Amino acid sequence: MSQLVRLQDIQATHRDLIGDDYYDPTGKTAYGVDEDKIGKIEGALVEDTTGRIRYLIVDAGGWFSSKEVLVPAGLARIVGDDVFFDSLTKSQVDAMEVYDHDYQYSYKEQHEKDRKAFVADTVPVAERMEIQDTAYDAPNTLELLEERLTVNKDRIVAGLVKVGKHVVTEERNVEVNLEEEHAHIERTNVDRPTDRRIGDTDNSDTIEVELEAERARVSKETYVAEEVNVGKTTQSRTETIVETIQREELDIDRDGNVVDREGNIVDRDNITAEDVRRARGM
């Protein structure tokens, strides 16, 4: 009967056997159905006879205050630093047993527990599912990610224009033609007889003539001399934005072998069950 060994136990003692590029999902964020955040991946269990990852240890702290469960690796979809269990529901996790760090799990025993948990009475009928053998195959699809720039525009206040007015005082000279009357005395010699006698009057006869003149009368009237309209015009300009983006590339040689960053072929075929038992002191 094949046993399930924690991935970290092999990494701690036999890193030279599994290499530095061995896939480790520990620490990745876990999501359930409808991409609802479950929690994170705490590790993985590996089948000692094949070296394949069969279960992911999931901390479901996002759904429960504290609960770690074993989820079949084949239900996972790995995207970058995220692990998606597209069909895993809260009711299914609630029906699973709590993972025991000190218990020695066997592949066959845990397989039977899974079949019962996913069809438990506490799981709604619509969420129940029969676990297939493929559910225990670790994902063989690796999604390569790349970053793409998305540029948006924000409206900001780039300037402020204030238009006001003030009073300017100045002197103006205006020429005005004015008329005035002056006395003009004209004496004419006359030789005609009269009935009046000298002395008949009191010698106070006078003649008054009013002399008129024009005088400048200044008044001020207000006129609209100018109108000022303040508007806005839009000008377009092109700005070049430089940003560093990343993308993931597959490490594989022409023969289809997985290689590390230095181009060395990663060989895991030599890991045997005996190597794993010896690493764990069994």
C-alpha positions as CSV (number, residue, x, y, z in Angstrom):
1,M,0.0,0.0,0.0
2,S,1.5,3.3,-1.1
3,Q,2.1,5.9,1.6
4,L,1.7,9.7,1.3
5,V,4.8,11.7,2.3
6,R,4.9,15.4,2.9
7,L,6.7,17.3,0.1
8,Q,8.7,19.4,2.6
9,D,10.2,16.2,4.2
10,I,11.7,15.2,0.8
11,Q,12.8,18.8,0.2
12,A,14.6,19.0,3.6
13,T,16.6,15.8,3.2
14,H,16.8,15.0,-0.5
15,R,17.0,18.2,-2.4
16,D,19.8,16.8,-4.4
17,L,17.5,14.1,-5.6
18,I,14.5,16.2,-6.6
19,G,16.5,19.3,-7.8
20,D,15.9,23.0,-7.2
21,D,13.2,23.2,-9.9
22,Y,10.7,20.8,-8.3
23,Y,7.3,22.3,-8.2
24,D,6.2,23.4,-4.7
25,P,2.7,25.0,-4.3
26,T,3.3,26.0,-0.7
27,G,2.3,29.5,0.2
28,K,0.1,30.0,-2.9
29,T,-3.3,31.6,-2.5
30,A,-6.2,29.1,-2.9
31,Y,-9.6,29.9,-4.4
32,G,-12.8,27.8,-4.5
33,V,-15.9,27.8,-6.7
34,D,-16.7,31.2,-8.3
35,E,-13.1,32.2,-7.4
36,D,-14.1,32.7,-3.8
37,K,-10.9,32.9,-1.7
38,I,-10.4,29.9,0.6
39,G,-7.0,30.6,2.1
40,K,-3.6,29.3,1.1
41,I,-1.7,26.1,0.3
42,E,0.2,24.8,3.3
43,G,2.0,22.0,1.4
44,A,1.5,18.8,-0.5
45,L,1.5,15.0,-0.1
46,V,3.5,12.9,-2.5
47,E,2.9,9.2,-3.2
48,D,6.1,7.5,-2.1
49,T,6.0,4.9,-4.9
50,T,5.7,7.3,-7.8
51,G,6.9,10.6,-6.4
52,R,3.8,12.3,-7.8
53,I,1.8,14.9,-5.9
54,R,-1.6,13.5,-5.0
55,Y,-3.0,16.0,-2.5
56,L,-2.6,19.6,-1.7
57,I,-2.8,20.7,2.0
58,V,-5.3,23.6,2.0
59,D,-5.7,26.0,4.9
60,A,-9.4,26.9,4.6
61,G,-9.1,29.9,6.9
62,G,-11.1,32.0,4.5
63,W,-14.2,29.8,4.9
64,F,-13.6,28.6,8.5
65,S,-11.7,30.1,11.4
66,S,-9.1,27.3,11.3
67,K,-9.2,24.1,9.3
68,E,-6.7,22.3,7.1
69,V,-7.9,19.7,4.7
70,L,-6.5,17.4,2.0
71,V,-7.8,18.3,-1.5
72,P,-7.1,16.0,-4.5
73,A,-4.4,17.6,-6.6
74,G,-6.2,17.0,-9.9
75,L,-9.0,19.4,-8.9
76,A,-6.5,22.3,-8.9
77,R,-5.8,24.7,-11.7
78,I,-2.5,26.6,-11.2
79,V,-2.2,30.2,-12.5
80,G,1.0,32.0,-11.5
81,D,0.9,32.3,-7.7
82,D,-2.7,31.3,-7.4
83,V,-4.4,27.8,-7.2
84,F,-8.0,27.6,-8.3
85,F,-10.3,24.7,-7.3
86,D,-13.1,25.5,-9.7
87,S,-15.5,22.9,-8.4
88,L,-14.7,23.0,-4.7
89,T,-17.5,24.3,-2.4
90,K,-17.6,25.3,1.2
91,S,-20.0,22.4,2.0
92,Q,-17.6,19.9,0.5
93,V,-14.7,21.3,2.6
94,D,-16.9,21.2,5.7
95,A,-17.5,17.5,5.1
96,M,-13.8,16.7,4.9
97,E,-11.8,15.5,7.9
98,V,-9.2,17.9,9.5
99,Y,-5.7,17.2,8.3
100,D,-3.5,15.6,11.0
101,H,0.2,16.5,10.7
102,D,1.2,13.5,12.8
103,Y,-0.9,10.8,11.0
104,Q,0.6,8.5,8.4
105,Y,-1.7,8.8,5.5
106,S,-2.0,6.1,2.8
107,Y,-3.2,6.7,-0.7
108,K,-5.9,4.1,-0.7
109,E,-7.3,5.0,2.7
110,Q,-7.5,8.7,1.9
111,H,-9.0,7.9,-1.5
112,E,-12.0,6.2,0.2
113,K,-12.5,9.1,2.6
114,D,-12.7,11.5,-0.4
115,R,-15.4,9.4,-2.0
116,K,-17.5,9.7,1.1
117,A,-16.8,13.4,1.8
118,F,-17.8,14.6,-1.6
119,V,-21.2,12.9,-1.5
120,A,-21.9,13.4,2.3
121,D,-25.4,14.1,3.4
122,T,-24.4,17.6,4.6
123,V,-23.4,18.5,1.0
124,P,-26.2,19.9,-1.1
125,V,-27.3,17.5,-3.9
126,A,-26.3,20.0,-6.6
127,E,-22.8,20.1,-5.2
128,R,-22.2,16.3,-4.7
129,M,-19.7,14.8,-7.1
130,E,-18.1,11.4,-7.8
131,I,-14.4,11.5,-7.5
132,Q,-12.6,10.1,-10.6
133,D,-9.1,8.7,-10.7
134,T,-8.0,11.7,-12.8
135,A,-8.8,13.9,-9.7
136,Y,-5.5,12.7,-8.2
137,D,-3.3,13.6,-11.1
138,A,-1.4,16.8,-10.4
139,P,-2.1,19.5,-13.0
140,N,-0.1,19.0,-16.1
141,T,-1.1,22.3,-17.6
142,L,1.2,25.3,-16.8
143,E,-0.2,28.7,-17.7
144,L,2.5,31.1,-18.6
145,L,1.7,34.7,-17.5
146,E,2.8,38.0,-18.9
147,E,2.1,41.6,-17.8
148,R,0.6,44.1,-20.2
149,L,0.4,47.8,-19.7
150,T,-3.0,49.4,-19.3
151,V,-2.9,53.2,-19.5
152,N,-5.8,55.2,-18.2
153,K,-6.3,59.0,-18.1
154,D,-7.3,61.1,-15.2
155,R,-8.6,64.6,-15.3
156,I,-6.5,67.0,-13.1
157,V,-6.5,70.7,-12.6
158,A,-3.4,71.8,-14.5
159,G,-3.9,75.6,-14.2
160,L,-6.3,78.3,-13.0
161,V,-7.2,81.4,-14.8
162,K,-8.8,84.4,-12.9
163,V,-10.1,87.4,-14.8
164,G,-10.9,90.6,-12.7
165,K,-11.0,94.4,-13.2
166,H,-9.8,97.5,-11.5
167,V,-10.4,101.2,-11.9
168,V,-7.8,103.4,-13.6
169,T,-8.0,107.2,-13.1
170,E,-6.8,109.6,-15.8
171,E,-7.2,113.2,-16.8
172,R,-8.9,114.1,-20.0
173,N,-8.8,117.5,-21.8
174,V,-11.9,118.3,-23.7
175,E,-12.1,121.6,-25.7
176,V,-15.5,123.3,-25.6
177,N,-16.5,126.4,-27.6
178,L,-18.3,128.8,-25.3
179,E,-20.1,132.1,-26.2
180,E,-20.6,135.2,-24.2
181,E,-22.1,138.6,-24.8
182,H,-20.3,141.8,-24.4
183,A,-21.9,145.3,-24.2
184,H,-21.6,147.3,-27.4
185,I,-22.4,151.0,-27.2
186,E,-23.1,152.8,-30.3
187,R,-23.7,156.6,-30.3
188,T,-25.5,158.3,-33.2
189,N,-25.8,162.0,-33.7
190,V,-29.5,163.0,-34.0
191,D,-31.0,166.4,-34.9
192,R,-34.7,166.4,-34.3
193,P,-37.1,168.4,-32.2
194,T,-38.7,167.0,-29.0
195,D,-41.4,168.2,-26.6
196,R,-39.5,167.2,-23.5
197,R,-37.5,169.8,-21.6
198,I,-34.4,169.4,-19.7
199,G,-35.1,169.0,-16.1
200,D,-38.5,167.5,-16.5
201,T,-37.1,164.1,-15.2
202,D,-35.0,163.3,-12.2
203,N,-32.0,162.7,-14.3
204,S,-32.0,159.0,-13.3
205,D,-33.0,157.4,-16.5
206,T,-31.0,154.3,-17.0
207,I,-31.0,151.5,-19.5
208,E,-30.2,147.9,-18.4
209,V,-29.1,145.3,-20.8
210,E,-28.5,141.7,-19.6
211,L,-25.3,140.2,-21.0
212,E,-25.4,136.3,-21.4
213,A,-22.5,133.9,-21.5
214,E,-22.2,130.2,-21.8
215,R,-20.5,128.2,-19.0
216,A,-19.2,124.6,-19.3
217,R,-21.2,122.2,-17.3
218,V,-19.4,118.9,-16.8
219,S,-21.2,115.6,-16.2
220,K,-20.1,111.9,-16.6
221,E,-22.0,109.0,-18.0
222,T,-21.0,105.3,-17.9
223,Y,-20.7,103.3,-21.1
224,V,-19.8,99.6,-21.8
225,A,-16.4,100.1,-23.5
226,E,-15.5,96.4,-24.0
227,E,-16.7,92.9,-23.3
228,V,-14.4,90.1,-22.3
229,N,-15.4,86.4,-22.8
230,V,-13.3,83.7,-21.0
231,G,-13.4,80.2,-22.6
232,K,-11.3,77.0,-22.9
233,T,-9.7,75.2,-25.8
234,T,-8.3,71.7,-25.8
235,Q,-4.9,70.8,-27.2
236,S,-3.7,67.2,-27.6
237,R,-0.2,66.0,-26.9
238,T,1.5,62.6,-27.0
239,E,3.4,61.4,-23.9
240,T,5.6,58.3,-23.9
241,I,5.4,56.2,-20.8
242,V,8.2,53.7,-20.1
243,E,7.4,50.8,-17.7
244,T,9.1,47.4,-17.0
245,I,6.8,44.4,-17.5
246,Q,7.5,40.7,-16.9
247,R,6.4,37.4,-18.6
248,E,7.0,33.8,-17.9
249,E,8.8,31.5,-20.3
250,L,8.9,27.8,-20.4
251,D,12.2,26.1,-19.5
252,I,12.4,23.1,-21.8
253,D,15.0,21.8,-24.3
254,R,14.4,20.7,-27.9
255,D,13.9,17.1,-26.9
256,G,11.1,18.0,-24.5
257,N,13.2,17.6,-21.3
258,V,12.6,20.0,-18.4
259,V,15.7,22.1,-17.8
260,D,16.8,24.5,-15.1
261,R,18.0,28.1,-15.7
262,E,21.5,26.9,-16.5
263,G,20.2,24.5,-19.2
264,N,20.9,21.3,-17.1
265,I,18.3,18.5,-17.6
266,V,16.2,17.9,-14.4
267,D,16.1,14.2,-13.8
268,R,13.7,12.9,-11.1
269,D,13.3,9.3,-12.4
270,N,15.9,8.0,-10.0
271,I,13.9,8.8,-6.9
272,T,12.7,5.5,-5.4
273,A,10.4,4.6,-2.5
274,E,13.5,3.4,-0.6
275,D,15.1,6.9,-1.0
276,V,12.0,8.5,0.5
277,R,11.8,6.0,3.4
278,R,15.5,6.5,4.1
279,A,15.1,10.3,4.1
280,R,12.3,10.0,6.7
281,G,14.3,7.6,8.9
282,M,11.9,4.7,8.3
